[in-house]
Protein backbone atom coordinates (compact mmCIF):
# COMPACT_ATOMS: atom_id res chain seq x y z
CA UNK A 1 0.00 0.00 0.00
CA UNK A 2 1.80 3.09 -1.26
CA UNK A 3 -0.73 5.76 -0.31
CA UNK A 4 -2.54 6.61 2.89
CA UNK A 5 -6.34 6.66 2.77
CA UNK A 6 -8.77 9.23 4.10
CA UNK A 7 -12.27 7.77 4.36
CA UNK A 8 -14.83 10.54 4.74
CA UNK A 9 -17.67 8.55 6.27
CA UNK A 10 -18.33 5.48 8.38
CA UNK A 11 -21.20 4.57 10.71
CA UNK A 12 -19.08 2.46 13.03
CA UNK A 13 -20.34 4.44 16.00
CA UNK A 14 -23.18 1.90 15.98
CA UNK A 15 -20.70 -0.79 16.92
CA UNK A 16 -18.99 1.37 19.51
CA UNK A 17 -22.34 2.18 21.13
CA UNK A 18 -23.09 -1.55 21.21
CA UNK A 19 -19.96 -2.07 23.29
CA UNK A 20 -17.84 -3.69 20.59
CA UNK A 21 -14.09 -3.31 21.05
CA UNK A 22 -12.98 -2.06 17.65
CA UNK A 23 -9.35 -2.29 18.70
CA UNK A 24 -9.71 -6.03 18.07
CA UNK A 25 -10.33 -7.88 14.84
CA UNK A 26 -14.05 -8.65 14.83
CA UNK A 27 -16.36 -10.54 12.54
CA UNK A 28 -19.41 -8.82 11.13
CA UNK A 29 -17.91 -5.31 11.06
CA UNK A 30 -16.27 -3.25 8.35
CA UNK A 31 -14.09 -1.02 10.52
CA UNK A 32 -11.78 -2.15 13.29
CA UNK A 33 -8.19 -1.29 14.13
CA UNK A 34 -6.59 -4.31 12.39
CA UNK A 35 -8.57 -3.56 9.22
CA UNK A 36 -7.68 0.14 9.36
CA UNK A 37 -4.00 -0.78 9.62
CA UNK A 38 -4.21 -3.36 6.83
CA UNK A 39 -5.94 -0.85 4.56
CA UNK A 40 -3.41 1.92 5.06
CA UNK A 41 -6.04 4.24 6.48
CA UNK A 42 -4.55 7.48 7.76
CA UNK A 43 -7.80 9.19 8.71
CA UNK A 44 -11.23 7.73 9.34
CA UNK A 45 -14.13 10.13 9.74
CA UNK A 46 -16.65 8.76 12.25
CA UNK A 47 -20.17 10.11 11.89
CA UNK A 48 -22.38 10.64 14.91
CA UNK A 49 -25.56 9.64 13.12
CA UNK A 50 -28.89 11.04 14.35
CA UNK A 51 -31.97 9.24 12.98
CA UNK A 52 -34.80 11.32 11.56
CA UNK A 53 -37.25 12.70 14.14
CA UNK A 54 -35.03 11.77 17.09
CA UNK A 55 -36.12 13.46 20.31
CA UNK A 56 -33.37 15.33 22.18
CA UNK A 57 -31.27 15.11 19.05
CA UNK A 58 -28.44 17.30 20.36
CA UNK A 59 -27.86 15.09 23.39
CA UNK A 60 -28.17 12.01 21.19
CA UNK A 61 -25.38 13.31 18.95
CA UNK A 62 -23.26 14.46 21.91
CA UNK A 63 -23.37 11.01 23.49
CA UNK A 64 -22.03 9.50 20.28
CA UNK A 65 -19.32 12.12 19.98
CA UNK A 66 -18.13 11.20 23.48
CA UNK A 67 -17.96 7.57 22.38
CA UNK A 68 -15.98 8.44 19.23
CA UNK A 69 -13.55 10.56 21.24
CA UNK A 70 -13.08 7.73 23.72
CA UNK A 71 -12.26 5.31 20.92
CA UNK A 72 -9.72 7.76 19.49
CA UNK A 73 -7.97 7.83 22.86
CA UNK A 74 -8.17 4.10 23.53
CA UNK A 75 -5.03 2.97 21.71
CA UNK A 76 -1.62 4.45 20.94
CA UNK A 77 -2.19 3.73 17.25
CA UNK A 78 -5.14 6.15 17.19
CA UNK A 79 -5.42 9.92 17.68
CA UNK A 80 -8.22 12.46 17.47
CA UNK A 81 -7.67 14.86 14.57
CA UNK A 82 -9.28 18.28 14.18
CA UNK A 83 -7.39 20.08 11.42
CA UNK A 84 -5.19 19.42 8.41
CA UNK A 85 -1.94 19.98 10.29
CA UNK A 86 -2.94 17.41 12.90
CA UNK A 87 -4.00 14.92 10.22
CA UNK A 88 -0.66 15.25 8.47
CA UNK A 89 1.25 14.88 11.74
CA UNK A 90 -0.75 11.81 12.75
CA UNK A 91 -0.34 10.18 9.35
CA UNK A 92 3.36 11.08 9.31
CA UNK A 93 3.80 9.33 12.65
CA UNK A 94 2.23 6.16 11.26
CA UNK A 95 -0.90 6.52 13.35
CA UNK A 96 -4.57 6.60 12.36
CA UNK A 97 -6.52 9.80 12.82
CA UNK A 98 -10.14 9.83 13.93
CA UNK A 99 -12.24 12.86 12.97
CA UNK A 100 -15.70 13.68 14.32
CA UNK A 101 -18.67 14.39 12.08
CA UNK A 102 -22.40 14.70 12.69
CA UNK A 103 -24.84 13.10 10.28
CA UNK A 104 -28.10 15.05 10.26
CA UNK A 105 -28.50 18.73 11.08
CA UNK A 106 -31.43 17.71 13.27
CA UNK A 107 -28.72 17.56 15.94
CA UNK A 108 -28.60 21.34 16.29
CA UNK A 109 -32.31 21.48 17.23
CA UNK A 110 -32.77 24.69 15.23
CA UNK A 111 -30.19 26.47 17.39
CA UNK A 112 -27.07 28.24 16.16
CA UNK A 113 -25.79 28.07 19.72
CA UNK A 114 -25.95 24.28 19.62
CA UNK A 115 -24.18 24.32 16.25
CA UNK A 116 -21.38 26.26 17.91
CA UNK A 117 -21.31 23.72 20.75
CA UNK A 118 -20.79 20.94 18.21
CA UNK A 119 -17.83 22.81 16.78
CA UNK A 120 -16.35 23.12 20.27
CA UNK A 121 -16.67 19.33 20.43
CA UNK A 122 -14.27 19.20 17.44
CA UNK A 123 -16.93 18.39 14.86
CA UNK A 124 -15.55 19.33 11.42
CA UNK A 125 -18.24 17.95 9.08
CA UNK A 126 -22.02 18.03 9.34
CA UNK A 127 -24.33 16.24 6.92
CA UNK A 128 -27.06 18.86 6.64
CA UNK A 129 -30.04 16.52 6.47
CA UNK A 130 -30.73 12.80 6.40
CA UNK A 131 -33.72 10.72 5.29
CA UNK A 132 -36.46 13.21 6.13
CA UNK A 133 -36.84 16.96 5.69
CA UNK A 134 -35.77 19.28 8.45
CA UNK A 135 -37.55 22.54 9.12
CA UNK A 136 -34.64 24.28 7.40
CA UNK A 137 -33.19 21.84 4.84
CA UNK A 138 -34.75 19.44 2.35
CA UNK A 139 -33.77 15.78 1.96
CA UNK A 140 -33.50 13.86 -1.32
CA UNK A 141 -35.64 11.11 0.23
CA UNK A 142 -37.93 13.15 2.48
CA UNK A 143 -41.70 12.84 2.32
CA UNK A 144 -44.57 15.12 3.30
CA UNK A 145 -44.43 18.85 3.62
CA UNK A 146 -41.38 20.85 4.53
CA UNK A 147 -42.14 23.60 7.01
CA UNK A 148 -39.37 26.14 7.60
CA UNK A 149 -40.44 27.06 11.11
CA UNK A 150 -39.09 30.60 10.65
CA UNK A 151 -42.17 32.08 9.00
CA UNK A 152 -40.18 33.39 6.08
CA UNK A 153 -41.07 30.95 3.31
CA UNK A 154 -44.84 30.36 3.10
CA UNK A 155 -44.47 28.69 -0.30
CA UNK A 156 -42.97 25.70 1.49
CA UNK A 157 -46.33 25.02 3.11
CA UNK A 158 -47.62 24.25 -0.38
CA UNK A 159 -45.00 21.53 -0.72
CA UNK A 160 -42.42 23.49 -2.72
CA UNK A 161 -38.90 22.85 -1.50
CA UNK A 162 -36.36 25.60 -2.20
CA UNK A 163 -33.72 23.54 -0.41
CA UNK A 164 -32.85 25.91 2.42
CA UNK A 165 -35.17 28.10 4.43
CA UNK A 166 -34.07 31.52 5.66
CA UNK A 167 -32.88 29.88 8.87
CA UNK A 168 -31.10 27.25 6.78
CA UNK A 169 -29.13 30.03 5.13
CA UNK A 170 -28.18 31.28 8.59
CA UNK A 171 -27.01 27.78 9.52
CA UNK A 172 -24.87 27.58 6.40
CA UNK A 173 -23.38 31.02 7.05
CA UNK A 174 -22.60 30.01 10.64
CA UNK A 175 -20.94 26.79 9.45
CA UNK A 176 -18.73 28.88 7.17
CA UNK A 177 -17.76 31.08 10.09
CA UNK A 178 -17.22 28.20 12.55
CA UNK A 179 -15.28 25.90 10.25
CA UNK A 180 -17.82 23.07 9.96
CA UNK A 181 -17.77 21.64 6.43
CA UNK A 182 -21.28 21.22 4.95
CA UNK A 183 -21.88 17.69 3.69
CA UNK A 184 -24.48 17.48 0.91
CA UNK A 185 -24.96 13.71 0.88
CA UNK A 186 -28.70 13.13 1.51
CA UNK A 187 -29.60 16.69 0.46
CA UNK A 188 -32.28 17.35 -2.14
CA UNK A 189 -31.24 18.75 -5.50
CA UNK A 190 -32.65 22.14 -4.45
CA UNK A 191 -30.73 22.05 -1.18
CA UNK A 192 -27.55 21.11 -3.06
CA UNK A 193 -27.77 24.14 -5.34
CA UNK A 194 -28.75 26.50 -2.54
CA UNK A 195 -25.62 25.50 -0.62
CA UNK A 196 -23.31 25.52 -3.64
CA UNK A 197 -24.48 29.01 -4.56
CA UNK A 198 -24.18 30.44 -1.05
CA UNK A 199 -21.21 28.81 0.68
CA UNK A 200 -18.06 30.91 0.68
CA UNK A 201 -15.89 27.78 0.86
CA UNK A 202 -15.86 24.45 -0.99
CA UNK A 203 -18.33 21.84 0.25
CA UNK A 204 -18.41 18.06 0.05
CA UNK A 205 -20.73 15.14 -0.53
CA UNK A 206 -18.99 12.73 1.81
CA UNK A 207 -20.69 9.47 0.78
CA UNK A 208 -22.44 9.59 -2.60
CA UNK A 209 -21.95 8.18 -6.10
CA UNK A 210 -22.54 9.11 -9.75
CA UNK A 211 -26.19 9.23 -10.83
CA UNK A 212 -25.24 8.58 -14.45
CA UNK A 213 -24.06 5.09 -13.47
CA UNK A 214 -26.71 4.33 -10.84
CA UNK A 215 -29.98 6.22 -10.64
CA UNK A 216 -30.42 6.40 -6.89
CA UNK A 217 -31.84 9.66 -5.53
CA UNK A 218 -28.82 9.66 -3.23
CA UNK A 219 -26.41 10.06 -6.12
CA UNK A 220 -25.23 13.21 -7.86
CA UNK A 221 -25.93 14.03 -11.49
CA UNK A 222 -23.24 15.34 -13.81
CA UNK A 223 -24.21 18.99 -13.32
CA UNK A 224 -23.83 18.54 -9.56
CA UNK A 225 -20.50 16.78 -9.93
CA UNK A 226 -19.21 19.53 -12.19
CA UNK A 227 -20.41 22.21 -9.78
CA UNK A 228 -18.54 20.53 -6.93
CA UNK A 229 -15.42 20.44 -9.07
CA UNK A 230 -15.75 24.04 -10.24
CA UNK A 231 -16.16 25.24 -6.65
CA UNK A 232 -13.22 23.22 -5.29
CA UNK A 233 -15.38 20.67 -3.49
CA UNK A 234 -15.39 16.90 -3.71
CA UNK A 235 -17.46 13.73 -3.52
CA UNK A 236 -16.50 10.65 -1.52
CA UNK A 237 -17.57 7.50 -3.36
CA UNK A 238 -19.98 5.38 -1.31
CA UNK A 239 -19.50 1.59 -1.27
CA UNK A 240 -23.19 0.62 -0.98
CA UNK A 241 -24.20 -1.72 -3.81
CA UNK A 242 -27.55 0.06 -4.29
CA UNK A 243 -25.70 3.33 -4.97
CA UNK A 244 -23.10 1.70 -7.23
CA UNK A 245 -25.00 -0.80 -9.39
CA UNK A 246 -28.17 0.04 -11.33
CA UNK A 247 -29.41 -3.60 -11.47
CA UNK A 248 -28.87 -3.97 -7.75
CA UNK A 249 -30.58 -0.62 -7.06
CA UNK A 250 -33.67 -1.67 -9.01
CA UNK A 251 -33.87 -4.97 -7.14
CA UNK A 252 -33.22 -3.23 -3.81
CA UNK A 253 -35.97 -0.68 -4.33
CA UNK A 254 -38.43 -3.27 -5.69
CA UNK A 255 -37.85 -5.46 -2.63
CA UNK A 256 -38.15 -2.41 -0.32
CA UNK A 257 -34.63 -2.68 0.98
CA UNK A 258 -34.06 -6.42 0.88
CA UNK A 259 -31.82 -6.42 -2.19
CA UNK A 260 -31.14 -9.47 -4.34
CA UNK A 261 -28.26 -11.77 -3.48
CA UNK A 262 -28.34 -13.25 -6.98
CA UNK A 263 -27.11 -9.96 -8.49
CA UNK A 264 -23.34 -9.85 -8.55
CA UNK A 265 -21.83 -6.42 -7.89
CA UNK A 266 -18.08 -6.54 -8.61
CA UNK A 267 -15.84 -4.45 -6.42
CA UNK A 268 -14.31 -2.81 -9.50
CA UNK A 269 -17.54 -0.82 -9.89
CA UNK A 270 -16.16 1.51 -7.20
CA UNK A 271 -13.37 2.43 -9.63
CA UNK A 272 -16.00 2.94 -12.35
CA UNK A 273 -17.62 5.66 -10.25
CA UNK A 274 -14.25 7.24 -9.56
CA UNK A 275 -13.57 7.19 -13.31
CA UNK A 276 -16.86 8.95 -14.00
CA UNK A 277 -16.31 11.64 -11.37
CA UNK A 278 -12.83 12.29 -12.73
CA UNK A 279 -14.14 12.44 -16.30
CA UNK A 280 -16.89 14.93 -15.46
CA UNK A 281 -15.35 17.02 -12.68
CA UNK A 282 -11.62 16.31 -12.66
CA UNK A 283 -9.34 14.29 -10.42
CA UNK A 284 -9.37 17.00 -7.75
CA UNK A 285 -13.06 16.23 -7.10
CA UNK A 286 -12.88 12.50 -6.33
CA UNK A 287 -12.44 11.06 -2.84
CA UNK A 288 -13.54 8.07 -0.74
CA UNK A 289 -16.53 7.86 1.60
CA UNK A 290 -17.20 4.17 2.15
CA UNK A 291 -20.21 4.40 4.49
CA UNK A 292 -18.78 1.28 6.14
CA UNK A 293 -20.90 -0.23 8.91
CA UNK A 294 -23.84 1.77 7.62
CA UNK A 295 -24.45 -0.20 4.44
CA UNK A 296 -26.32 -3.48 4.17
CA UNK A 297 -24.52 -4.75 1.08
CA UNK A 298 -21.03 -3.98 -0.20
CA UNK A 299 -19.73 -5.20 -3.56
CA UNK A 300 -18.27 -8.66 -3.77
CA UNK A 301 -14.81 -8.77 -2.21
CA UNK A 302 -15.19 -5.60 -0.12
CA UNK A 303 -14.70 -6.80 3.45
CA UNK A 304 -14.04 -3.46 5.12
CA UNK A 305 -11.22 -0.98 5.58
CA UNK A 306 -8.68 -3.62 4.55
CA UNK A 307 -10.02 -3.36 0.98
CA UNK A 308 -8.14 -0.22 -0.05
CA UNK A 309 -4.95 -1.88 -1.37
CA UNK A 310 -7.11 -3.65 -3.99
CA UNK A 311 -8.59 -0.33 -5.07
CA UNK A 312 -5.16 1.28 -5.23
CA UNK A 313 -3.91 -1.50 -7.52
CA UNK A 314 -7.03 -1.22 -9.70
CA UNK A 315 -6.63 2.53 -10.18
CA UNK A 316 -2.98 1.99 -11.05
CA UNK A 317 -4.02 -0.69 -13.55
CA UNK A 318 -6.44 1.80 -15.12
CA UNK A 319 -3.62 4.23 -15.76
CA UNK A 320 -3.91 6.61 -12.82
CA UNK A 321 -0.61 8.16 -11.85
CA UNK A 322 0.72 7.89 -8.31
CA UNK A 323 0.03 11.61 -7.88
CA UNK A 324 -3.59 11.15 -8.98
CA UNK A 325 -4.14 8.21 -6.65
CA UNK A 326 -2.72 10.21 -3.76
CA UNK A 327 -5.12 13.05 -4.55
CA UNK A 328 -8.15 10.75 -4.59
CA UNK A 329 -7.05 8.83 -1.50
CA UNK A 330 -6.13 11.80 0.72
CA UNK A 331 -4.85 15.06 -0.73
CA UNK A 332 -8.14 16.30 -2.15
CA UNK A 333 -9.77 16.25 1.27
CA UNK A 334 -6.72 17.74 2.97
CA UNK A 335 -6.94 20.64 0.52
CA UNK A 336 -10.61 21.20 1.35
CA UNK A 337 -9.96 20.85 5.08
CA UNK A 338 -7.21 23.47 4.91
CA UNK A 339 -9.70 25.89 3.34
CA UNK A 340 -11.91 25.42 6.42
CA UNK A 341 -9.18 25.48 9.10
C-alpha positions as CSV (number, residue, x, y, z in Angstrom):
1,X,0.0,0.0,0.0
2,X,1.8,3.1,-1.3
3,X,-0.7,5.8,-0.3
4,X,-2.5,6.6,2.9
5,X,-6.3,6.7,2.8
6,X,-8.8,9.2,4.1
7,X,-12.3,7.8,4.4
8,X,-14.8,10.5,4.7
9,X,-17.7,8.5,6.3
10,X,-18.3,5.5,8.4
11,X,-21.2,4.6,10.7
12,X,-19.1,2.5,13.0
13,X,-20.3,4.4,16.0
14,X,-23.2,1.9,16.0
15,X,-20.7,-0.8,16.9
16,X,-19.0,1.4,19.5
17,X,-22.3,2.2,21.1
18,X,-23.1,-1.5,21.2
19,X,-20.0,-2.1,23.3
20,X,-17.8,-3.7,20.6
21,X,-14.1,-3.3,21.1
22,X,-13.0,-2.1,17.7
23,X,-9.3,-2.3,18.7
24,X,-9.7,-6.0,18.1
25,X,-10.3,-7.9,14.8
26,X,-14.0,-8.7,14.8
27,X,-16.4,-10.5,12.5
28,X,-19.4,-8.8,11.1
29,X,-17.9,-5.3,11.1
30,X,-16.3,-3.2,8.3
31,X,-14.1,-1.0,10.5
32,X,-11.8,-2.1,13.3
33,X,-8.2,-1.3,14.1
34,X,-6.6,-4.3,12.4
35,X,-8.6,-3.6,9.2
36,X,-7.7,0.1,9.4
37,X,-4.0,-0.8,9.6
38,X,-4.2,-3.4,6.8
39,X,-5.9,-0.9,4.6
40,X,-3.4,1.9,5.1
41,X,-6.0,4.2,6.5
42,X,-4.5,7.5,7.8
43,X,-7.8,9.2,8.7
44,X,-11.2,7.7,9.3
45,X,-14.1,10.1,9.7
46,X,-16.6,8.8,12.3
47,X,-20.2,10.1,11.9
48,X,-22.4,10.6,14.9
49,X,-25.6,9.6,13.1
50,X,-28.9,11.0,14.3
51,X,-32.0,9.2,13.0
52,X,-34.8,11.3,11.6
53,X,-37.2,12.7,14.1
54,X,-35.0,11.8,17.1
55,X,-36.1,13.5,20.3
56,X,-33.4,15.3,22.2
57,X,-31.3,15.1,19.0
58,X,-28.4,17.3,20.4
59,X,-27.9,15.1,23.4
60,X,-28.2,12.0,21.2
61,X,-25.4,13.3,19.0
62,X,-23.3,14.5,21.9
63,X,-23.4,11.0,23.5
64,X,-22.0,9.5,20.3
65,X,-19.3,12.1,20.0
66,X,-18.1,11.2,23.5
67,X,-18.0,7.6,22.4
68,X,-16.0,8.4,19.2
69,X,-13.5,10.6,21.2
70,X,-13.1,7.7,23.7
71,X,-12.3,5.3,20.9
72,X,-9.7,7.8,19.5
73,X,-8.0,7.8,22.9
74,X,-8.2,4.1,23.5
75,X,-5.0,3.0,21.7
76,X,-1.6,4.5,20.9
77,X,-2.2,3.7,17.3
78,X,-5.1,6.2,17.2
79,X,-5.4,9.9,17.7
80,X,-8.2,12.5,17.5
81,X,-7.7,14.9,14.6
82,X,-9.3,18.3,14.2
83,X,-7.4,20.1,11.4
84,X,-5.2,19.4,8.4
85,X,-1.9,20.0,10.3
86,X,-2.9,17.4,12.9
87,X,-4.0,14.9,10.2
88,X,-0.7,15.3,8.5
89,X,1.3,14.9,11.7
90,X,-0.8,11.8,12.7
91,X,-0.3,10.2,9.4
92,X,3.4,11.1,9.3
93,X,3.8,9.3,12.7
94,X,2.2,6.2,11.3
95,X,-0.9,6.5,13.4
96,X,-4.6,6.6,12.4
97,X,-6.5,9.8,12.8
98,X,-10.1,9.8,13.9
99,X,-12.2,12.9,13.0
100,X,-15.7,13.7,14.3
101,X,-18.7,14.4,12.1
102,X,-22.4,14.7,12.7
103,X,-24.8,13.1,10.3
104,X,-28.1,15.0,10.3
105,X,-28.5,18.7,11.1
106,X,-31.4,17.7,13.3
107,X,-28.7,17.6,15.9
108,X,-28.6,21.3,16.3
109,X,-32.3,21.5,17.2
110,X,-32.8,24.7,15.2
111,X,-30.2,26.5,17.4
112,X,-27.1,28.2,16.2
113,X,-25.8,28.1,19.7
114,X,-26.0,24.3,19.6
115,X,-24.2,24.3,16.3
116,X,-21.4,26.3,17.9
117,X,-21.3,23.7,20.7
118,X,-20.8,20.9,18.2
119,X,-17.8,22.8,16.8
120,X,-16.4,23.1,20.3
121,X,-16.7,19.3,20.4
122,X,-14.3,19.2,17.4
123,X,-16.9,18.4,14.9
124,X,-15.5,19.3,11.4
125,X,-18.2,18.0,9.1
126,X,-22.0,18.0,9.3
127,X,-24.3,16.2,6.9
128,X,-27.1,18.9,6.6
129,X,-30.0,16.5,6.5
130,X,-30.7,12.8,6.4
131,X,-33.7,10.7,5.3
132,X,-36.5,13.2,6.1
133,X,-36.8,17.0,5.7
134,X,-35.8,19.3,8.5
135,X,-37.5,22.5,9.1
136,X,-34.6,24.3,7.4
137,X,-33.2,21.8,4.8
138,X,-34.8,19.4,2.3
139,X,-33.8,15.8,2.0
140,X,-33.5,13.9,-1.3
141,X,-35.6,11.1,0.2
142,X,-37.9,13.1,2.5
143,X,-41.7,12.8,2.3
144,X,-44.6,15.1,3.3
145,X,-44.4,18.9,3.6
146,X,-41.4,20.8,4.5
147,X,-42.1,23.6,7.0
148,X,-39.4,26.1,7.6
149,X,-40.4,27.1,11.1
150,X,-39.1,30.6,10.7
151,X,-42.2,32.1,9.0
152,X,-40.2,33.4,6.1
153,X,-41.1,31.0,3.3
154,X,-44.8,30.4,3.1
155,X,-44.5,28.7,-0.3
156,X,-43.0,25.7,1.5
157,X,-46.3,25.0,3.1
158,X,-47.6,24.2,-0.4
159,X,-45.0,21.5,-0.7
160,X,-42.4,23.5,-2.7
161,X,-38.9,22.9,-1.5
162,X,-36.4,25.6,-2.2
163,X,-33.7,23.5,-0.4
164,X,-32.8,25.9,2.4
165,X,-35.2,28.1,4.4
166,X,-34.1,31.5,5.7
167,X,-32.9,29.9,8.9
168,X,-31.1,27.2,6.8
169,X,-29.1,30.0,5.1
170,X,-28.2,31.3,8.6
171,X,-27.0,27.8,9.5
172,X,-24.9,27.6,6.4
173,X,-23.4,31.0,7.1
174,X,-22.6,30.0,10.6
175,X,-20.9,26.8,9.4
176,X,-18.7,28.9,7.2
177,X,-17.8,31.1,10.1
178,X,-17.2,28.2,12.5
179,X,-15.3,25.9,10.2
180,X,-17.8,23.1,10.0
181,X,-17.8,21.6,6.4
182,X,-21.3,21.2,4.9
183,X,-21.9,17.7,3.7
184,X,-24.5,17.5,0.9
185,X,-25.0,13.7,0.9
186,X,-28.7,13.1,1.5
187,X,-29.6,16.7,0.5
188,X,-32.3,17.4,-2.1
189,X,-31.2,18.8,-5.5
190,X,-32.7,22.1,-4.5
191,X,-30.7,22.0,-1.2
192,X,-27.6,21.1,-3.1
193,X,-27.8,24.1,-5.3
194,X,-28.8,26.5,-2.5
195,X,-25.6,25.5,-0.6
196,X,-23.3,25.5,-3.6
197,X,-24.5,29.0,-4.6
198,X,-24.2,30.4,-1.0
199,X,-21.2,28.8,0.7
200,X,-18.1,30.9,0.7
201,X,-15.9,27.8,0.9
202,X,-15.9,24.4,-1.0
203,X,-18.3,21.8,0.2
204,X,-18.4,18.1,0.1
205,X,-20.7,15.1,-0.5
206,X,-19.0,12.7,1.8
207,X,-20.7,9.5,0.8
208,X,-22.4,9.6,-2.6
209,X,-21.9,8.2,-6.1
210,X,-22.5,9.1,-9.7
211,X,-26.2,9.2,-10.8
212,X,-25.2,8.6,-14.5
213,X,-24.1,5.1,-13.5
214,X,-26.7,4.3,-10.8
215,X,-30.0,6.2,-10.6
216,X,-30.4,6.4,-6.9
217,X,-31.8,9.7,-5.5
218,X,-28.8,9.7,-3.2
219,X,-26.4,10.1,-6.1
220,X,-25.2,13.2,-7.9
221,X,-25.9,14.0,-11.5
222,X,-23.2,15.3,-13.8
223,X,-24.2,19.0,-13.3
224,X,-23.8,18.5,-9.6
225,X,-20.5,16.8,-9.9
226,X,-19.2,19.5,-12.2
227,X,-20.4,22.2,-9.8
228,X,-18.5,20.5,-6.9
229,X,-15.4,20.4,-9.1
230,X,-15.8,24.0,-10.2
231,X,-16.2,25.2,-6.6
232,X,-13.2,23.2,-5.3
233,X,-15.4,20.7,-3.5
234,X,-15.4,16.9,-3.7
235,X,-17.5,13.7,-3.5
236,X,-16.5,10.7,-1.5
237,X,-17.6,7.5,-3.4
238,X,-20.0,5.4,-1.3
239,X,-19.5,1.6,-1.3
240,X,-23.2,0.6,-1.0
241,X,-24.2,-1.7,-3.8
242,X,-27.5,0.1,-4.3
243,X,-25.7,3.3,-5.0
244,X,-23.1,1.7,-7.2
245,X,-25.0,-0.8,-9.4
246,X,-28.2,0.0,-11.3
247,X,-29.4,-3.6,-11.5
248,X,-28.9,-4.0,-7.7
249,X,-30.6,-0.6,-7.1
250,X,-33.7,-1.7,-9.0
251,X,-33.9,-5.0,-7.1
252,X,-33.2,-3.2,-3.8
253,X,-36.0,-0.7,-4.3
254,X,-38.4,-3.3,-5.7
255,X,-37.9,-5.5,-2.6
256,X,-38.1,-2.4,-0.3
257,X,-34.6,-2.7,1.0
258,X,-34.1,-6.4,0.9
259,X,-31.8,-6.4,-2.2
260,X,-31.1,-9.5,-4.3
261,X,-28.3,-11.8,-3.5
262,X,-28.3,-13.2,-7.0
263,X,-27.1,-10.0,-8.5
264,X,-23.3,-9.8,-8.6
265,X,-21.8,-6.4,-7.9
266,X,-18.1,-6.5,-8.6
267,X,-15.8,-4.4,-6.4
268,X,-14.3,-2.8,-9.5
269,X,-17.5,-0.8,-9.9
270,X,-16.2,1.5,-7.2
271,X,-13.4,2.4,-9.6
272,X,-16.0,2.9,-12.4
273,X,-17.6,5.7,-10.3
274,X,-14.3,7.2,-9.6
275,X,-13.6,7.2,-13.3
276,X,-16.9,9.0,-14.0
277,X,-16.3,11.6,-11.4
278,X,-12.8,12.3,-12.7
279,X,-14.1,12.4,-16.3
280,X,-16.9,14.9,-15.5
281,X,-15.3,17.0,-12.7
282,X,-11.6,16.3,-12.7
283,X,-9.3,14.3,-10.4
284,X,-9.4,17.0,-7.7
285,X,-13.1,16.2,-7.1
286,X,-12.9,12.5,-6.3
287,X,-12.4,11.1,-2.8
288,X,-13.5,8.1,-0.7
289,X,-16.5,7.9,1.6
290,X,-17.2,4.2,2.1
291,X,-20.2,4.4,4.5
292,X,-18.8,1.3,6.1
293,X,-20.9,-0.2,8.9
294,X,-23.8,1.8,7.6
295,X,-24.5,-0.2,4.4
296,X,-26.3,-3.5,4.2
297,X,-24.5,-4.8,1.1
298,X,-21.0,-4.0,-0.2
299,X,-19.7,-5.2,-3.6
300,X,-18.3,-8.7,-3.8
301,X,-14.8,-8.8,-2.2
302,X,-15.2,-5.6,-0.1
303,X,-14.7,-6.8,3.5
304,X,-14.0,-3.5,5.1
305,X,-11.2,-1.0,5.6
306,X,-8.7,-3.6,4.6
307,X,-10.0,-3.4,1.0
308,X,-8.1,-0.2,0.0
309,X,-4.9,-1.9,-1.4
310,X,-7.1,-3.7,-4.0
311,X,-8.6,-0.3,-5.1
312,X,-5.2,1.3,-5.2
313,X,-3.9,-1.5,-7.5
314,X,-7.0,-1.2,-9.7
315,X,-6.6,2.5,-10.2
316,X,-3.0,2.0,-11.0
317,X,-4.0,-0.7,-13.6
318,X,-6.4,1.8,-15.1
319,X,-3.6,4.2,-15.8
320,X,-3.9,6.6,-12.8
321,X,-0.6,8.2,-11.8
322,X,0.7,7.9,-8.3
323,X,0.0,11.6,-7.9
324,X,-3.6,11.2,-9.0
325,X,-4.1,8.2,-6.7
326,X,-2.7,10.2,-3.8
327,X,-5.1,13.0,-4.5
328,X,-8.1,10.7,-4.6
329,X,-7.1,8.8,-1.5
330,X,-6.1,11.8,0.7
331,X,-4.8,15.1,-0.7
332,X,-8.1,16.3,-2.2
333,X,-9.8,16.2,1.3
334,X,-6.7,17.7,3.0
335,X,-6.9,20.6,0.5
336,X,-10.6,21.2,1.3
337,X,-10.0,20.9,5.1
338,X,-7.2,23.5,4.9
339,X,-9.7,25.9,3.3
340,X,-11.9,25.4,6.4
341,X,-9.2,25.5,9.1
